Amino acid sequence: MRNLSVPSLQHLARNWDQNPVEVKKSLIRLYDNPPTFSYNPVHQMLHDRLVLNVPLEQVLHAVRTHVARPSVRDNYLELIPLIDSYFQHIRPTYVHTVAGRQYPVARNLMVPFAPPLVYGAGGEVCFPWFSLWKSNPLVGENLSLFVSVVRELVLQDPDLEASRFLILDLSAKKKEQHRALKIVDSRDVPILSNYRLREMLDVFSKGYFDAVREISNRPATQEIADAAQLNKDRRQGDFFLSPE
């Protein structure tokens, strides 16, 4: 049986709901229908572009020649120039990678947070997060939940505590429209009180553990069939392997 995992802190915030039953349902849907591609290659390409100074055209050529699925390829080709244009405008004086960490949501529930990089520009340290979803970006209390937890994590890190935390929202206003870059400064996002933060995390953890129990009670035959279907649907290979 596959483990039910929360892939990122951003996913936690996106799947949070006032009702733990809805949290459970959304996590079970994610378990039963996991994404068939990953945005991780975009972060890797961003690293190659900014840290290793790989030319943009070389990065785009790698996408065109190594990403076999047209929908995924087009997605990457739309994202990368948009992100690159932001950094060309900012022109950072330096770019550093940042170590990932985990946030303890509850006992036996650690959620990963892997910031892609930190950069310096205009005499200040900036700590960007790239929201790569094309639809349904974080808003309202879900956004406040994400920013509040990130700020808590950042304050524990002496290398980041003085940094400016920015969210680069790369979604489209409507499904049929192109993506556009929207910069959200975390200083403009309402921060949750400690009580409300704990309350929201408790709701999420209840929904999570209820989902774990429901999945663990499924018949073994169903899990075997689900695993077979999952393997059949996984068509997005390693970005640096040959096309399928």
Backbone as CSV, one residue per row, in Angstrom:
resi,resn,N_x,N_y,N_z,CA_x,CA_y,CA_z,C_x,C_y,C_z
1,MET,0.840,-1.203,0.000,0.000,0.000,0.000,0.872,1.249,0.000
2,ARG,0.547,2.198,-0.856,1.263,3.461,-0.859,0.928,4.256,0.393
3,ASN,1.903,5.019,0.876,1.652,5.892,2.003,0.935,7.155,1.535
4,LEU,0.053,7.654,2.378,-0.571,8.941,2.103,0.390,10.024,2.577
5,SER,0.845,10.844,1.669,1.792,11.888,2.039,1.296,13.234,1.558
6,VAL,1.717,14.279,2.238,1.430,15.642,1.808,2.692,16.144,1.129
7,PRO,2.676,16.339,-0.190,3.913,16.595,-0.922,4.606,17.910,-0.596
8,SER,3.876,18.892,-0.094,4.517,20.164,0.230,3.632,20.968,1.171
9,LEU,4.261,21.970,1.778,3.523,22.879,2.650,2.451,23.631,1.872
10,GLN,2.743,23.937,0.614,1.768,24.626,-0.234,0.540,23.748,-0.479
11,HIS,0.764,22.436,-0.654,-0.363,21.511,-0.821,-1.199,21.430,0.451
12,LEU,-0.537,21.473,1.598,-1.286,21.487,2.867,-2.235,22.682,2.883
13,ALA,-1.695,23.861,2.548,-2.524,25.069,2.578,-3.650,24.998,1.558
14,ARG,-3.368,24.425,0.397,-4.385,24.363,-0.652,-5.499,23.390,-0.280
15,ASN,-5.168,22.319,0.410,-6.166,21.304,0.754,-6.828,21.539,2.106
16,TRP,-6.446,22.616,2.776,-7.090,22.907,4.055,-8.525,23.363,3.833
17,ASP,-9.379,22.992,4.765,-10.792,23.402,4.737,-11.264,23.534,6.172
18,GLN,-12.311,24.332,6.367,-12.871,24.492,7.716,-13.323,23.160,8.297
19,ASN,-13.763,22.258,7.416,-14.326,20.977,7.838,-13.288,19.864,7.614
20,PRO,-12.880,19.141,8.652,-11.894,18.069,8.459,-12.370,16.970,7.513
21,VAL,-13.693,16.814,7.374,-14.226,15.822,6.434,-13.848,16.206,5.003
22,GLU,-13.900,17.503,4.696,-13.528,17.966,3.361,-12.024,17.822,3.139
23,VAL,-11.237,18.040,4.197,-9.784,17.814,4.103,-9.527,16.351,3.769
24,LYS,-10.218,15.462,4.473,-10.066,14.026,4.224,-10.416,13.684,2.787
25,LYS,-11.520,14.211,2.302,-11.948,13.913,0.935,-10.932,14.402,-0.092
26,SER,-10.403,15.599,0.104,-9.452,16.150,-0.865,-8.150,15.357,-0.867
27,LEU,-7.711,14.890,0.311,-6.480,14.102,0.372,-6.677,12.717,-0.244
28,ILE,-7.847,12.146,-0.073,-8.128,10.842,-0.686,-8.197,10.994,-2.204
29,ARG,-8.790,12.103,-2.684,-8.803,12.348,-4.130,-7.381,12.481,-4.670
30,LEU,-6.522,13.160,-3.916,-5.133,13.314,-4.335,-4.411,11.969,-4.334
31,TYR,-4.747,11.130,-3.363,-4.151,9.789,-3.273,-4.603,8.923,-4.451
32,ASP,-5.884,8.986,-4.773,-6.433,8.148,-5.840,-6.087,8.674,-7.234
33,ASN,-5.896,9.972,-7.343,-5.617,10.574,-8.656,-4.397,11.491,-8.563
34,PRO,-3.232,10.923,-8.329,-2.027,11.759,-8.212,-1.693,12.409,-9.547
35,PRO,-0.997,13.545,-9.503,-0.610,14.204,-10.764,0.213,13.274,-11.641
36,THR,0.029,13.396,-12.938,0.768,12.536,-13.869,2.050,13.209,-14.367
37,PHE,2.366,14.391,-13.832,3.642,15.029,-14.134,4.045,15.876,-12.929
38,SER,5.287,16.318,-12.928,5.824,17.069,-11.799,6.355,18.414,-12.261
39,TYR,6.257,19.405,-11.366,6.864,20.700,-11.636,8.319,20.755,-11.159
40,ASN,8.818,19.681,-10.570,10.198,19.677,-10.084,11.217,20.020,-11.170
41,PRO,11.039,19.528,-12.422,12.002,19.909,-13.457,12.098,21.417,-13.680
42,VAL,11.000,22.139,-13.440,11.042,23.591,-13.597,12.007,24.200,-12.585
43,HIS,11.956,23.696,-11.339,12.887,24.178,-10.321,14.327,23.837,-10.696
44,GLN,14.523,22.665,-11.270,15.866,22.268,-11.670,16.376,23.150,-12.812
45,MET,15.505,23.436,-13.759,15.884,24.302,-14.862,16.160,25.726,-14.373
46,LEU,15.383,26.166,-13.395,15.596,27.492,-12.814,16.967,27.552,-12.144
47,HIS,17.317,26.483,-11.448,18.646,26.399,-10.824,19.735,26.473,-11.894
48,ASP,19.580,25.704,-12.981,20.585,25.702,-14.048,20.719,27.092,-14.682
49,ARG,19.604,27.756,-14.832,19.597,29.070,-15.479,20.253,30.133,-14.592
50,LEU,19.892,30.150,-13.304,20.333,31.236,-12.425,21.650,30.947,-11.718
51,VAL,21.829,29.713,-11.268,23.027,29.381,-10.498,24.179,28.984,-11.411
52,LEU,23.877,28.211,-12.461,24.917,27.733,-13.365,25.051,28.588,-14.625
53,ASN,24.173,29.602,-14.751,24.208,30.525,-15.895,24.037,29.819,-17.244
54,VAL,23.217,28.790,-17.287,22.906,28.125,-18.547,22.036,29.070,-19.380
55,PRO,22.366,29.308,-20.634,21.557,30.220,-21.470,20.101,29.773,-21.572
56,LEU,19.208,30.744,-21.635,17.776,30.448,-21.696,17.451,29.555,-22.889
57,GLU,18.001,29.849,-24.062,17.681,29.065,-25.250,18.119,27.612,-25.090
58,GLN,19.210,27.388,-24.371,19.669,26.015,-24.137,18.690,25.271,-23.227
59,VAL,18.162,25.972,-22.230,17.170,25.376,-21.333,15.903,25.032,-22.116
60,LEU,15.440,25.961,-22.948,14.225,25.721,-23.729,14.431,24.591,-24.740
61,HIS,15.621,24.528,-25.317,15.922,23.437,-26.260,15.849,22.091,-25.543
62,ALA,16.349,22.036,-24.307,16.281,20.791,-23.534,14.831,20.377,-23.299
63,VAL,13.970,21.361,-23.047,12.546,21.060,-22.857,11.959,20.490,-24.142
64,ARG,12.220,21.150,-25.254,11.638,20.731,-26.536,12.089,19.318,-26.932
65,THR,13.314,18.953,-26.577,13.868,17.674,-27.026,13.740,16.548,-26.011
66,HIS,13.494,16.862,-24.736,13.475,15.821,-23.714,12.106,15.587,-23.074
67,VAL,11.172,16.495,-23.280,9.840,16.320,-22.688,8.901,15.832,-23.785
68,ALA,8.474,14.576,-23.670,7.735,13.935,-24.764,6.271,14.371,-24.832
69,ARG,5.613,14.518,-23.691,4.185,14.822,-23.696,3.949,16.280,-24.078
70,PRO,3.181,16.535,-25.138,2.976,17.919,-25.596,2.402,18.837,-24.525
71,SER,1.436,18.361,-23.734,0.812,19.229,-22.735,1.812,19.648,-21.666
72,VAL,2.657,18.714,-21.245,3.670,19.032,-20.235,4.732,19.943,-20.831
73,ARG,5.159,19.623,-22.058,6.177,20.434,-22.740,5.691,21.879,-22.890
74,ASP,4.456,22.059,-23.333,3.919,23.414,-23.512,3.815,24.147,-22.178
75,ASN,3.479,23.400,-21.135,3.386,23.985,-19.799,4.740,24.546,-19.364
76,TYR,5.786,23.734,-19.513,7.127,24.171,-19.144,7.583,25.352,-20.004
77,LEU,7.282,25.292,-21.304,7.722,26.355,-22.211,7.011,27.678,-21.939
78,GLU,5.843,27.613,-21.312,5.149,28.836,-20.927,5.703,29.380,-19.612
79,LEU,6.022,28.478,-18.688,6.484,28.885,-17.364,7.890,29.483,-17.374
80,ILE,8.812,28.799,-18.038,10.227,29.152,-17.903,10.542,30.573,-18.384
81,PRO,10.093,30.987,-19.589,10.380,32.367,-20.000,9.741,33.408,-19.090
82,LEU,8.578,33.072,-18.520,7.898,33.999,-17.625,8.713,34.209,-16.353
83,ILE,9.222,33.120,-15.784,10.071,33.223,-14.600,11.375,33.940,-14.947
84,ASP,11.934,33.588,-16.104,13.202,34.190,-16.514,13.068,35.696,-16.698
85,SER,11.937,36.144,-17.243,11.737,37.577,-17.454,11.726,38.330,-16.125
86,TYR,11.205,37.679,-15.086,11.204,38.303,-13.754,12.635,38.547,-13.293
87,PHE,13.482,37.527,-13.428,14.857,37.669,-12.952,15.685,38.581,-13.850
88,GLN,15.351,38.658,-15.133,16.039,39.599,-16.002,15.717,41.035,-15.599
89,HIS,14.498,41.246,-15.126,14.100,42.583,-14.667,14.756,42.909,-13.328
90,ILE,14.819,41.911,-12.438,15.400,42.127,-11.109,16.928,42.200,-11.181
91,ARG,17.514,41.333,-12.000,18.963,41.204,-12.138,19.640,41.034,-10.775
92,PRO,19.439,39.880,-10.132,20.036,39.663,-8.814,21.557,39.692,-8.855
93,THR,22.153,40.185,-7.777,23.614,40.229,-7.681,24.186,38.869,-7.302
94,TYR,23.382,38.037,-6.654,23.799,36.667,-6.345,22.563,35.794,-6.176
95,VAL,22.740,34.495,-6.358,21.677,33.511,-6.178,22.266,32.326,-5.418
96,HIS,21.617,31.913,-4.341,22.079,30.778,-3.552,20.952,29.750,-3.424
97,THR,21.336,28.497,-3.349,20.343,27.462,-3.061,20.040,27.451,-1.562
98,VAL,18.895,26.870,-1.194,18.458,26.820,0.200,18.120,25.379,0.551
99,ALA,18.561,24.946,1.702,18.277,23.570,2.139,16.804,23.418,2.488
100,GLY,16.239,22.264,2.146,14.860,21.971,2.502,14.727,21.678,3.992
101,ARG,13.518,21.722,4.465,13.241,21.451,5.877,11.846,20.858,6.002
102,GLN,11.466,20.474,7.213,10.140,19.899,7.446,9.455,20.634,8.587
103,TYR,8.139,20.734,8.462,7.357,21.427,9.478,6.491,20.417,10.231
104,PRO,6.579,20.403,11.573,5.776,19.450,12.353,4.334,19.926,12.511
105,VAL,3.445,19.422,11.682,2.033,19.801,11.743,1.371,19.166,12.968
106,ALA,1.720,17.911,13.213,1.197,17.167,14.354,2.159,16.009,14.622
107,ARG,1.910,15.301,15.685,2.746,14.143,15.962,2.601,13.135,14.805
108,ASN,3.721,12.682,14.291,3.770,11.739,13.160,3.273,12.351,11.854
109,LEU,3.296,13.661,11.763,2.926,14.316,10.506,3.883,15.483,10.257
110,MET,4.906,15.211,9.465,5.886,16.217,9.071,5.651,16.559,7.599
111,VAL,5.564,17.830,7.299,5.302,18.275,5.924,6.536,18.998,5.388
112,PRO,7.023,18.592,4.207,8.246,19.203,3.670,8.025,20.603,3.110
113,PHE,9.053,21.401,3.247,9.087,22.731,2.632,10.458,22.877,1.997
114,ALA,10.489,22.982,0.676,11.756,23.023,-0.049,11.857,24.309,-0.850
115,PRO,12.309,25.390,-0.232,12.459,26.640,-0.976,13.517,26.497,-2.060
116,PRO,13.250,26.996,-3.271,14.175,26.760,-4.378,15.474,27.556,-4.291
117,LEU,15.394,28.802,-3.787,16.602,29.633,-3.784,16.367,30.908,-2.972
118,VAL,17.454,31.629,-2.763,17.399,32.970,-2.185,18.327,33.838,-3.029
119,TYR,17.950,35.095,-3.231,18.786,35.955,-4.056,18.915,37.341,-3.429
120,GLY,19.952,38.048,-3.840,20.156,39.411,-3.379,19.933,40.384,-4.515
121,ALA,19.231,41.471,-4.219,18.966,42.503,-5.236,18.656,43.819,-4.529
122,GLY,19.250,44.893,-5.003,18.952,46.203,-4.435,19.295,46.320,-2.966
123,GLY,20.289,45.582,-2.520,20.715,45.673,-1.129,19.876,44.869,-0.148
124,GLU,18.915,44.071,-0.628,18.125,43.240,0.277,18.137,41.795,-0.177
125,VAL,17.889,40.910,0.777,17.824,39.477,0.506,16.374,39.115,0.230
126,CYS,16.122,38.433,-0.872,14.757,38.050,-1.244,14.634,36.528,-1.280
127,PHE,13.518,36.085,-0.817,13.265,34.658,-0.652,11.963,34.347,-1.399
128,PRO,12.060,33.934,-2.697,10.845,33.749,-3.495,10.292,32.328,-3.400
129,TRP,8.988,32.237,-3.508,8.326,30.944,-3.666,7.542,30.989,-4.966
130,PHE,7.692,29.937,-5.782,7.030,29.905,-7.090,5.767,29.048,-7.012
131,SER,4.638,29.705,-7.154,3.363,28.998,-7.196,3.076,28.674,-8.660
132,LEU,3.310,27.408,-9.045,3.298,27.013,-10.452,1.954,26.461,-10.922
133,TRP,0.976,26.369,-10.042,-0.342,25.900,-10.472,-0.941,26.888,-11.472
134,LYS,-1.599,26.340,-12.485,-2.216,27.220,-13.478,-3.558,27.754,-12.995
135,SER,-4.218,27.035,-12.090,-5.516,27.473,-11.583,-5.565,27.300,-10.067
136,ASN,-6.522,27.957,-9.467,-6.784,27.864,-8.029,-5.566,28.176,-7.163
137,PRO,-4.939,29.344,-7.341,-3.837,29.712,-6.445,-4.356,29.965,-5.033
138,LEU,-3.456,30.020,-4.078,-3.846,30.238,-2.694,-4.410,31.642,-2.500
139,VAL,-5.543,31.713,-1.802,-6.160,32.997,-1.471,-6.746,32.893,-0.064
140,GLY,-7.111,34.041,0.508,-7.810,34.066,1.785,-7.040,33.411,2.916
141,GLU,-7.769,32.667,3.760,-7.126,32.028,4.915,-6.133,30.956,4.503
142,ASN,-6.358,30.331,3.346,-5.401,29.325,2.871,-4.045,29.964,2.602
143,LEU,-4.064,31.156,2.001,-2.816,31.886,1.762,-2.203,32.336,3.088
144,SER,-3.024,32.817,4.012,-2.519,33.230,5.325,-1.899,32.058,6.074
145,LEU,-2.496,30.873,5.928,-1.949,29.679,6.567,-0.552,29.391,6.022
146,PHE,-0.410,29.415,4.712,0.885,29.136,4.090,1.934,30.158,4.531
147,VAL,1.608,31.437,4.433,2.563,32.488,4.770,2.917,32.446,6.261
148,SER,1.939,32.179,7.116,2.200,32.141,8.557,3.183,31.032,8.917
149,VAL,3.005,29.863,8.317,3.911,28.747,8.609,5.291,29.036,8.037
150,VAL,5.359,29.572,6.810,6.663,29.890,6.219,7.395,30.916,7.063
151,ARG,6.699,31.922,7.531,7.345,32.933,8.379,7.878,32.300,9.656
152,GLU,7.127,31.375,10.215,7.584,30.676,11.418,8.864,29.895,11.133
153,LEU,8.908,29.241,9.984,10.105,28.486,9.595,11.286,29.415,9.324
154,VAL,11.010,30.522,8.641,12.076,31.452,8.272,12.693,32.097,9.505
155,LEU,11.871,32.416,10.483,12.386,33.056,11.695,13.336,32.145,12.466
156,GLN,13.241,30.832,12.207,14.136,29.889,12.873,15.453,29.737,12.126
157,ASP,15.568,30.362,10.976,16.756,30.223,10.136,17.507,31.545,10.098
158,PRO,18.695,31.599,10.712,19.431,32.869,10.749,19.823,33.392,9.372
159,ASP,19.885,32.514,8.368,20.236,32.958,7.020,19.062,33.595,6.285
160,LEU,17.836,33.385,6.806,16.648,33.861,6.097,15.811,34.854,6.893
161,GLU,16.081,34.994,8.189,15.168,35.762,9.039,15.035,37.230,8.613
162,ALA,16.050,37.780,7.943,15.966,39.172,7.502,15.531,39.288,6.043
163,SER,15.165,38.171,5.432,14.838,38.186,4.007,13.408,38.654,3.757
164,ARG,13.167,39.049,2.529,11.830,39.462,2.077,11.206,38.276,1.360
165,PHE,10.085,37.794,1.889,9.431,36.601,1.353,8.400,37.006,0.309
166,LEU,8.622,36.554,-0.937,7.732,36.880,-2.047,7.128,35.605,-2.617
167,ILE,5.878,35.690,-3.047,5.225,34.580,-3.746,5.034,35.009,-5.194
168,LEU,5.621,34.245,-6.107,5.461,34.507,-7.536,4.353,33.595,-8.053
169,ASP,3.165,34.164,-8.166,1.979,33.439,-8.611,1.961,33.439,-10.132
170,LEU,2.059,32.234,-10.727,2.148,32.102,-12.183,0.886,31.459,-12.758
171,SER,-0.238,31.751,-12.164,-1.502,31.169,-12.612,-2.127,32.014,-13.723
172,ALA,-3.184,31.464,-14.302,-3.971,32.188,-15.310,-5.313,32.568,-14.679
173,LYS,-5.842,33.716,-15.066,-7.117,34.152,-14.501,-8.240,33.193,-14.872
174,LYS,-8.188,32.711,-16.123,-9.168,31.739,-16.593,-8.432,30.590,-17.259
175,LYS,-9.060,29.424,-17.265,-8.410,28.218,-17.757,-7.884,28.366,-19.170
176,GLU,-8.645,29.044,-20.026,-8.260,29.139,-21.434,-7.254,30.267,-21.688
177,GLN,-6.940,31.059,-20.681,-6.010,32.173,-20.852,-4.574,31.747,-20.560
178,HIS,-3.635,32.584,-21.004,-2.231,32.339,-20.713,-1.923,32.721,-19.265
179,ARG,-0.865,32.138,-18.754,-0.402,32.493,-17.420,0.102,33.941,-17.400
180,ALA,0.069,34.516,-16.218,0.636,35.854,-16.028,1.307,35.880,-14.653
181,LEU,2.337,36.678,-14.517,3.069,36.750,-13.257,2.427,37.781,-12.332
182,LYS,2.096,37.321,-11.142,1.589,38.210,-10.093,2.486,38.038,-8.875
183,ILE,3.049,39.127,-8.376,3.956,39.062,-7.233,3.193,39.436,-5.969
184,VAL,3.193,38.517,-5.015,2.524,38.738,-3.736,3.599,38.897,-2.663
185,ASP,3.654,40.070,-2.060,4.595,40.313,-0.968,3.959,39.796,0.319
186,SER,4.659,38.922,1.016,4.075,38.311,2.217,3.725,39.350,3.280
187,ARG,4.359,40.523,3.196,4.052,41.574,4.176,2.636,42.109,3.996
188,ASP,2.045,41.833,2.818,0.671,42.287,2.550,-0.367,41.218,2.875
189,VAL,0.092,40.057,3.347,-0.817,38.945,3.660,-1.074,38.921,5.167
190,PRO,-2.345,38.917,5.592,-2.638,38.855,7.033,-2.047,37.594,7.675
191,ILE,-1.372,37.774,8.792,-0.767,36.655,9.507,-1.741,36.137,10.557
192,LEU,-1.811,34.834,10.688,-2.708,34.215,11.658,-2.166,34.359,13.072
193,SER,-3.064,34.478,14.024,-2.642,34.425,15.422,-2.152,33.014,15.735
194,ASN,-1.382,32.863,16.792,-0.895,31.532,17.168,-2.056,30.580,17.432
195,TYR,-3.112,31.104,18.045,-4.273,30.247,18.349,-4.945,29.776,17.061
196,ARG,-5.168,30.716,16.112,-5.842,30.346,14.867,-4.965,29.418,14.033
197,LEU,-3.665,29.647,14.027,-2.764,28.774,13.288,-2.841,27.351,13.819
198,ARG,-2.780,27.211,15.133,-2.843,25.874,15.736,-4.189,25.213,15.457
199,GLU,-5.253,26.023,15.511,-6.593,25.515,15.247,-6.706,24.977,13.821
200,MET,-6.181,25.718,12.861,-6.251,25.302,11.458,-5.407,24.047,11.213
201,LEU,-4.240,23.984,11.828,-3.392,22.809,11.663,-4.023,21.576,12.306
202,ASP,-4.731,21.776,13.420,-5.419,20.652,14.064,-6.539,20.111,13.166
203,VAL,-7.255,21.014,12.493,-8.301,20.592,11.564,-7.681,19.778,10.430
204,PHE,-6.569,20.273,9.895,-5.920,19.549,8.798,-5.438,18.175,9.261
205,SER,-4.787,18.118,10.416,-4.247,16.840,10.878,-5.356,15.834,11.149
206,LYS,-6.508,16.295,11.648,-7.635,15.376,11.861,-8.093,14.805,10.517
207,GLY,-8.249,15.672,9.517,-8.642,15.194,8.194,-7.614,14.245,7.609
208,TYR,-6.337,14.543,7.824,-5.264,13.696,7.303,-5.318,12.297,7.925
209,PHE,-5.381,12.218,9.228,-5.360,10.904,9.877,-6.655,10.123,9.626
210,ASP,-7.768,10.832,9.434,-9.004,10.151,9.033,-8.844,9.546,7.633
211,ALA,-8.157,10.271,6.745,-7.908,9.756,5.395,-6.993,8.535,5.451
212,VAL,-5.975,8.581,6.288,-5.064,7.441,6.443,-5.833,6.202,6.886
213,ARG,-6.722,6.380,7.867,-7.507,5.236,8.365,-8.429,4.683,7.281
214,GLU,-9.077,5.570,6.539,-9.995,5.102,5.497,-9.245,4.328,4.414
215,ILE,-8.091,4.817,4.023,-7.303,4.139,3.004,-6.785,2.799,3.509
216,SER,-6.353,2.768,4.763,-5.816,1.521,5.318,-6.886,0.441,5.462
217,ASN,-8.157,0.838,5.506,-9.247,-0.127,5.632,-9.762,-0.635,4.290
218,ARG,-9.169,-0.182,3.212,-9.593,-0.656,1.901,-9.161,-2.112,1.704
219,PRO,-9.952,-2.873,0.940,-9.546,-4.246,0.623,-8.219,-4.264,-0.129
220,ALA,-7.406,-5.261,0.136,-6.097,-5.359,-0.508,-6.212,-5.427,-2.023
221,THR,-7.262,-6.087,-2.520,-7.434,-6.207,-3.981,-7.619,-4.845,-4.626
222,GLN,-8.297,-3.939,-3.926,-8.501,-2.602,-4.477,-7.182,-1.858,-4.561
223,GLU,-6.336,-2.004,-3.515,-5.046,-1.328,-3.508,-4.152,-1.831,-4.635
224,ILE,-4.191,-3.137,-4.904,-3.389,-3.707,-5.985,-3.836,-3.141,-7.329
225,ALA,-5.152,-3.049,-7.529,-5.679,-2.492,-8.774,-5.326,-1.015,-8.919
226,ASP,-5.410,-0.279,-7.802,-5.073,1.140,-7.837,-3.601,1.346,-8.179
227,ALA,-2.728,0.521,-7.606,-1.291,0.630,-7.873,-0.983,0.336,-9.336
228,ALA,-1.667,-0.652,-9.901,-1.458,-1.000,-11.306,-1.883,0.152,-12.206
229,GLN,-3.009,0.785,-11.878,-3.489,1.914,-12.670,-2.534,3.093,-12.553
230,LEU,-2.000,3.319,-11.341,-1.068,4.410,-11.129,0.173,4.226,-11.987
231,ASN,0.735,3.016,-12.005,1.922,2.750,-12.809,1.638,2.925,-14.296
232,LYS,0.420,2.558,-14.696,0.023,2.708,-16.103,-0.048,4.173,-16.490
233,ASP,-0.479,5.041,-15.537,-0.683,6.450,-15.844,0.581,7.289,-15.747
234,ARG,1.650,6.742,-15.180,2.871,7.519,-15.008,3.646,7.578,-16.318
235,ARG,3.457,8.672,-17.052,4.112,8.797,-18.349,5.176,9.891,-18.339
236,GLN,5.306,10.610,-17.219,6.273,11.702,-17.165,7.556,11.198,-16.549
237,GLY,8.563,10.971,-17.390,9.825,10.444,-16.903,10.754,11.516,-16.411
238,ASP,11.977,11.132,-16.099,13.007,12.052,-15.672,13.285,13.041,-16.807
239,PHE,13.391,14.305,-16.476,13.575,15.344,-17.476,14.846,15.129,-18.298
240,PHE,15.870,14.548,-17.686,17.147,14.424,-18.365,17.339,13.064,-19.060
241,LEU,16.307,12.237,-19.087,16.367,11.007,-19.853,15.900,11.258,-21.281
242,SER,16.129,10.300,-22.136,15.714,10.437,-23.529,14.196,10.467,-23.627
243,PRO,13.648,11.088,-24.656,12.186,11.108,-24.833,11.643,9.704,-24.943
244,GLU,10.391,9.572,-24.526,9.754,8.253,-24.587,9.475,7.854,-26.035
